[in-house]
Amino acid sequence: MTNGHIVYKYDASSDVMHVFLDNYKDAESNWYVADDINGDYRLNEVRDERNEALVGFLILDYRRNKPELVKRYPEYFF
């Protein structure tokens, strides 16, 4: 699923959502770091290590965590 400059890739077998923002492709893959945002490593912001820019998300247990995502990031999740 694509929403403008955002690409959503869902792995149903693992219930994992990968979200790629437009600027994700601007850096080499070894410059990315996933930061835990809720304390249980299930919701992660992916940031460019060089400038801390938000470039995507990695969400484990997506179906369970979607309500939290909608609350925190309504511009990306609905």
C-alpha angles and dihedrals in degrees: 000000000000127000108188106288094358123088119198119197116184124192103202095187091060098026090233124144122202116195120193119194119204093260092055091090094051096083136046113267094246090066095066126099128183114223119201108233104185106034101254102076092243097106115048133176112211110217136183103251093214099058106007091242114160107245103165150319137260113202123186118197088019098181092053094044100042095095090056091048092051090051095047100036111024090160091064105028128045 
